[in-house]
Amino acid sequence: MHLRIAIPNRRERLRELADTIDAALLAHGIDRVLRDDVRLIAEEVAGNSVGHGYPEDCSGEVVVEIDRRPGALALEFRDDGRPFDPLSAPAPALDGDIDARPIGGLGLHLVRELAHSLSYAREEPYNVLRVTLRDPAHGR
Amino acid sequence: MDLQIRIDPPRGDSQRVALAGRLDTHSYDELDRRLAPVLASDIRSLVLDLGGLEYISSAGVRSVFKARKALAARGGKVVVANPQPQIAKVFDIVKAVPMNEVFASVAEADAYLDAMQQKVLRGEDDD
């Protein structure tokens, strides 16, 4: 299985991205738990790119490619926005009084926690984030 | 499925809001908008019934945080009932709600809030 989907850097297109990915994974028999993890990672990573990666009114493109490999799903996110390494973002403070905690930084934390592995590279003019997820139902 | 929000009439100083569908980048602002008058009223507790909620992302978690902060500011509480597995997993990762404020059913959440209320009435507030 290989899936490639590109959307313009508009927040209102994120749902289309997530729905298209989900439908493709469903068609390949991938279970609900893994599909929801992929949906969440796609929403958070692509949402971060379209929300923060571009100067105002600057058009761009976010491309997601998904490959199914034995025992794993490999996701690659590529955008042409400003250089940003999501792995360099500080982890949110999750301890202490919940009601006193700052509200931000949760999306990338979720991505880091759900992913089996993550790597970032700036391949001019692109940010490239590679994410793998375990897919134990898919035999080696 | 998009987000569906059902706001029940207040029951004493407690109110129940049931969510179904997806609480994400596309729907959190609708929830914030619908919850604003509830949070501005004089209720002391809000039960979020998540039994029909299929999916939540960080945008949805932030809405839950906002509701918690709004009620906590005047000594109230938001409790969560019946989170489905994806929601429970996300809440767990970001520690969105203390474990003792997540209930397997709305009935359990109501019983907890009733017990809290009784304690307050008897002057046994242990805060």
Chai-1 contact restraints between the chains, C-beta under 6 A:
chainA,res_idxA,chainB,res_idxB,connection_type,confidence,min_distance_angstrom,max_distance_angstrom,comment,restraint_id
A,L14,B,T25,contact,1.0,0.0,6.0,A-B,restraint_1
A,R15,B,H26,contact,1.0,0.0,6.0,A-B,restraint_2
A,D36,B,Y55,contact,1.0,0.0,6.0,A-B,restraint_3
A,D36,B,Q86,contact,1.0,0.0,6.0,A-B,restraint_4
A,L40,B,S57,contact,1.0,0.0,6.0,A-B,restraint_5
A,E43,B,T25,contact,1.0,0.0,6.0,A-B,restraint_6
A,E43,B,S57,contact,1.0,0.0,6.0,A-B,restraint_7
A,E44,B,S58,contact,1.0,0.0,6.0,A-B,restraint_8
A,G47,B,T25,contact,1.0,0.0,6.0,A-B,restraint_9
A,L94,B,K95,contact,1.0,0.0,6.0,A-B,restraint_10
A,D99,B,R68,contact,1.0,0.0,6.0,A-B,restraint_11
A,D99,B,K69,contact,1.0,0.0,6.0,A-B,restraint_12
A,D99,B,A72,contact,1.0,0.0,6.0,A-B,restraint_13
A,I103,B,R62,contact,1.0,0.0,6.0,A-B,restraint_14
A,I103,B,F65,contact,1.0,0.0,6.0,A-B,restraint_15
A,L106,B,S58,contact,1.0,0.0,6.0,A-B,restraint_16
A,L106,B,V61,contact,1.0,0.0,6.0,A-B,restraint_17
A,L106,B,V94,contact,1.0,0.0,6.0,A-B,restraint_18
A,G107,B,S58,contact,1.0,0.0,6.0,A-B,restraint_19
A,L110,B,S58,contact,1.0,0.0,6.0,A-B,restraint_20
A,L110,B,I93,contact,1.0,0.0,6.0,A-B,restraint_21
A,E113,B,I93,contact,1.0,0.0,6.0,A-B,restraint_22
